[in-house]
Amino acid sequence: MNRPFLFGTNFKMNQTPTESAAFYRQLAASVQTPAGVHLFMIPPFTSLAAVADVASQEAHEIWVGAQNVHWADAGAYTGEISVGMLQALDVDLVLLGHAERRRDFHETDADLNQKVHAVLNAGLRVLLAVGETAQERTYAVSNETVARQLKIGLHGVQAHQLPLLQIAYEPVWSIGAGGTPARAEDIDPVTSSMRRTLGELFGDPGLQIPILYGGSVDPANAGTFTALPDIDGLFVGRAAWTVDGFKATYEGGLTGRAKVMVQ
């Protein structure tokens, strides 16, 4: 396995600019990243400038991500943010397709496809989130649901853009404060199916696209997920919203990854 290992968190609608900047500074001072490992944090839009300023002063290359973007370069889109605006803030990565945005803002896979192209065409990284609902899981269509999200969301992506792409598998039934903690045996069949879908879409290069897992991850269970063969990292919520929690969950994930590497 030569895929990179990624670990990061999305702060959603939490943190002030001062809090986000302090988090980045403290994190950079307290974690080590071996070769092939990348860390990221995704603060609110209002914190991006403050975090980018701190990042420019630190030797640590922790990626800074945005929680959303519009596909248009500019225009009458009140409340939206363009890729160019993110580039001006030295953003590295853009999260697209989070379950909360699909649910609350009615984002479709076709909408996300437009956003994916806008971000990739600008040379920024995409973290595309996919996942099935509890109802879809009950009806045993998890694989089909996630495959559809991938096929539509990534339609038209070119081979040379694949190094900028990473996928987050977040089963909707397992994320958030009321989520049901998943077991490794729940996740493995879906991520294996995702890997096959990426291979069907892009051939061998598609098999190298990193897949992250997110859903009720904490320091105690992080390693059980990263020990799975098709998981290349973790996309964590509340457990990583403190520097100590981030570090503990990250280290737990690295332990599981090491078990895969020696097999």
C-alpha positions as CSV (number, residue, x, y, z in Angstrom):
1,M,0.0,0.0,0.0
2,N,1.5,3.4,-1.0
3,R,-1.5,5.6,-0.5
4,P,-1.0,8.6,1.9
5,F,-2.5,8.7,5.3
6,L,-4.8,11.7,6.1
7,F,-6.3,12.8,9.3
8,G,-8.3,15.9,10.1
9,T,-11.4,17.5,11.6
10,N,-14.2,19.8,10.5
11,F,-15.2,22.4,13.1
12,K,-18.6,23.1,11.6
13,M,-20.1,26.3,13.1
14,N,-17.7,26.4,16.0
15,Q,-14.7,28.5,16.9
16,T,-13.9,32.2,16.6
17,P,-10.9,33.3,14.5
18,T,-8.8,33.7,17.6
19,E,-9.7,30.2,18.8
20,S,-9.0,28.6,15.3
21,A,-5.6,30.4,15.1
22,A,-4.7,29.2,18.6
23,F,-5.7,25.6,17.7
24,Y,-3.5,25.6,14.6
25,R,-0.6,27.0,16.5
26,Q,-0.9,24.5,19.4
27,L,-1.4,21.6,17.0
28,A,1.6,22.4,14.9
29,A,3.7,22.5,18.1
30,S,2.5,19.2,19.4
31,V,2.2,16.6,16.6
32,Q,4.7,14.9,14.3
33,T,3.9,13.8,10.8
34,P,5.9,11.0,9.2
35,A,6.5,10.9,5.5
36,G,3.3,10.2,3.6
37,V,1.1,11.6,6.4
38,H,-1.0,14.7,6.0
39,L,-3.1,16.6,8.7
40,F,-5.8,19.1,8.0
41,M,-8.3,21.3,9.9
42,I,-11.4,22.8,8.5
43,P,-12.5,25.9,10.5
44,P,-15.5,28.2,9.7
45,F,-15.1,30.7,6.9
46,T,-14.7,33.5,9.3
47,S,-11.5,31.9,10.7
48,L,-9.8,31.1,7.4
49,A,-7.8,34.4,7.2
50,A,-6.6,34.1,10.8
51,V,-5.6,30.4,10.4
52,A,-3.9,31.1,7.1
53,D,-1.9,33.9,8.8
54,V,-0.7,31.5,11.5
55,A,0.0,28.8,9.0
56,S,2.3,31.1,7.0
57,Q,4.4,31.5,10.1
58,E,4.7,27.9,11.1
59,A,7.0,25.3,9.7
60,H,4.3,22.6,10.0
61,E,2.3,21.9,6.8
62,I,-1.1,21.3,8.2
63,W,-3.6,21.8,5.4
64,V,-6.3,24.4,5.9
65,G,-9.7,23.6,4.5
66,A,-12.9,25.3,3.7
67,Q,-16.3,23.9,4.5
68,N,-18.0,24.7,1.2
69,V,-17.7,26.7,-2.0
70,H,-19.8,27.9,-4.9
71,W,-19.1,26.7,-8.4
72,A,-19.3,30.1,-10.0
73,D,-16.3,32.5,-10.2
74,A,-18.5,35.4,-9.1
75,G,-22.0,36.7,-9.4
76,A,-25.3,37.3,-7.6
77,Y,-25.0,34.5,-5.1
78,T,-25.6,36.2,-1.7
79,G,-23.9,34.5,1.1
80,E,-21.7,32.3,-1.1
81,I,-17.9,32.0,-1.4
82,S,-15.9,31.5,-4.6
83,V,-12.9,29.4,-5.3
84,G,-10.9,32.5,-6.0
85,M,-11.7,33.9,-2.6
86,L,-10.4,30.7,-1.0
87,Q,-7.2,30.9,-3.1
88,A,-6.6,34.4,-1.9
89,L,-6.6,33.0,1.7
90,D,-4.2,30.2,0.8
91,V,-6.7,27.5,1.4
92,D,-5.4,24.0,0.6
93,L,-8.6,21.9,0.6
94,V,-12.3,22.2,0.2
95,L,-14.9,19.9,1.9
96,L,-17.8,19.1,-0.4
97,G,-20.9,17.0,0.1
98,H,-21.1,16.8,3.9
99,A,-24.3,15.1,5.0
100,E,-25.5,18.2,6.8
101,R,-25.3,20.3,3.6
102,R,-27.0,17.6,1.6
103,R,-29.8,17.4,4.2
104,D,-30.2,21.1,5.3
105,F,-29.3,22.9,2.1
106,H,-30.6,20.3,-0.4
107,E,-27.3,19.9,-2.2
108,T,-27.6,17.3,-5.0
109,D,-24.9,15.1,-6.5
110,A,-25.1,17.2,-9.6
111,D,-24.5,20.4,-7.6
112,L,-21.5,18.8,-6.0
113,N,-20.2,17.8,-9.4
114,Q,-20.1,21.4,-10.4
115,K,-18.3,22.3,-7.2
116,V,-15.8,19.5,-7.6
117,H,-14.8,20.8,-11.1
118,A,-14.5,24.4,-9.8
119,V,-12.2,23.3,-7.0
120,L,-10.1,20.9,-9.1
121,N,-9.8,23.3,-12.0
122,A,-8.3,25.8,-9.6
123,G,-5.7,23.3,-8.4
124,L,-7.1,22.9,-4.9
125,R,-7.7,19.6,-3.1
126,V,-11.2,18.2,-2.8
127,L,-12.5,16.2,0.1
128,L,-15.8,14.7,-1.2
129,A,-18.0,13.3,1.5
130,V,-20.4,10.4,0.7
131,G,-22.5,8.1,2.8
132,E,-25.9,6.4,3.1
133,T,-28.7,7.1,5.5
134,A,-30.1,4.8,8.1
135,Q,-33.1,4.0,5.8
136,E,-30.8,3.2,2.9
137,R,-28.8,0.9,5.2
138,T,-31.9,-0.8,6.3
139,Y,-32.9,-1.5,2.7
140,A,-29.4,-2.9,2.0
141,V,-28.5,-0.3,-0.6
142,S,-25.5,1.2,1.0
143,N,-23.1,0.2,-1.8
144,E,-25.4,1.4,-4.5
145,T,-26.1,4.7,-2.8
146,V,-22.4,5.5,-2.3
147,A,-21.5,4.3,-5.8
148,R,-24.1,6.7,-7.2
149,Q,-22.8,9.6,-5.2
150,L,-19.3,8.9,-6.5
151,K,-20.3,8.4,-10.1
152,I,-22.2,11.6,-10.3
153,G,-20.1,13.7,-8.0
154,L,-16.9,12.8,-9.9
155,H,-18.3,12.7,-13.4
156,G,-15.9,14.3,-15.8
157,V,-12.9,14.4,-13.5
158,Q,-9.7,13.9,-15.4
159,A,-6.8,11.5,-14.6
160,H,-4.3,14.3,-14.0
161,Q,-6.7,15.7,-11.3
162,L,-6.8,12.6,-9.2
163,P,-3.9,13.4,-7.0
164,L,-6.0,16.4,-5.7
165,L,-8.9,14.1,-4.8
166,Q,-9.8,12.4,-1.5
167,I,-13.0,10.8,-0.4
168,A,-14.6,10.7,3.0
169,Y,-17.0,7.9,3.8
170,E,-19.4,9.1,6.5
171,P,-22.4,6.9,7.0
172,V,-25.2,9.4,7.9
173,W,-26.5,7.0,10.6
174,S,-23.2,7.2,12.4
175,I,-22.3,10.9,12.4
176,G,-23.2,13.7,14.7
177,A,-24.1,13.8,18.4
178,G,-26.9,11.2,18.0
179,G,-24.9,8.9,15.7
180,T,-24.8,5.2,16.2
181,P,-21.1,4.0,16.5
182,A,-20.2,1.8,13.6
183,R,-18.2,-1.4,13.8
184,A,-15.3,-2.2,11.5
185,E,-17.3,-5.0,10.0
186,D,-20.0,-2.5,9.1
187,I,-17.6,-0.3,7.3
188,D,-15.3,-2.7,5.5
189,P,-17.8,-3.9,2.8
190,V,-18.8,-0.4,1.9
191,T,-15.2,1.0,1.6
192,S,-14.2,-2.1,-0.4
193,S,-17.1,-1.4,-2.7
194,M,-16.1,2.2,-3.0
195,R,-12.6,1.2,-4.0
196,R,-14.0,-1.0,-6.7
197,T,-16.1,1.9,-8.0
198,L,-13.1,4.2,-8.1
199,G,-11.3,1.6,-10.1
200,E,-14.2,1.3,-12.5
201,L,-14.3,5.1,-13.0
202,F,-10.6,5.8,-13.3
203,G,-8.7,2.5,-13.7
204,D,-5.6,1.8,-11.7
205,P,-5.1,5.5,-10.7
206,G,-8.5,5.4,-9.1
207,L,-7.3,2.7,-6.8
208,Q,-4.8,5.2,-5.3
209,I,-7.4,7.8,-4.2
210,P,-7.4,8.0,-0.4
211,I,-10.6,7.0,1.4
212,L,-11.1,8.4,4.9
213,Y,-13.6,7.2,7.4
214,G,-15.7,9.5,9.6
215,G,-18.5,8.6,12.0
216,S,-18.3,8.5,15.8
217,V,-14.5,8.1,15.7
218,D,-12.6,8.6,19.0
219,P,-9.2,7.6,20.4
220,A,-10.4,4.2,21.5
221,N,-11.8,3.0,18.1
222,A,-9.7,5.0,15.6
223,G,-7.2,2.1,15.1
224,T,-9.9,-0.4,14.4
225,F,-11.0,1.6,11.3
226,T,-7.5,2.5,10.0
227,A,-6.6,-1.2,10.2
228,L,-9.1,-1.9,7.4
229,P,-7.4,-2.3,4.0
230,D,-9.3,0.3,2.1
231,I,-9.3,3.1,4.7
232,D,-6.4,5.6,4.4
233,G,-7.3,8.0,7.2
234,L,-9.9,9.6,9.4
235,F,-12.2,12.5,9.2
236,V,-13.1,13.2,12.8
237,G,-15.7,15.4,14.5
238,R,-16.0,16.3,18.2
239,A,-13.3,14.0,19.4
240,A,-10.7,16.1,17.6
241,W,-12.0,19.6,18.6
242,T,-9.3,19.9,21.3
243,V,-5.6,19.6,20.6
244,D,-5.3,16.7,23.0
245,G,-8.3,14.9,21.5
246,F,-6.9,15.5,18.0
247,K,-3.5,14.2,18.9
248,A,-4.9,11.1,20.7
249,T,-7.3,10.2,17.9
250,Y,-4.6,10.7,15.3
251,E,-2.1,8.6,17.2
252,G,-4.7,5.9,17.6
253,G,-5.3,6.0,13.8
254,L,-1.6,5.7,13.1
255,T,-1.4,2.6,15.2
256,G,-4.1,0.9,13.1
257,R,-2.4,2.0,9.9
258,A,0.9,0.5,11.1
259,K,-0.8,-2.9,11.4
260,V,-1.9,-2.7,7.8
261,M,1.5,-1.7,6.6
262,V,3.2,-4.8,8.1
263,Q,0.8,-7.3,6.7
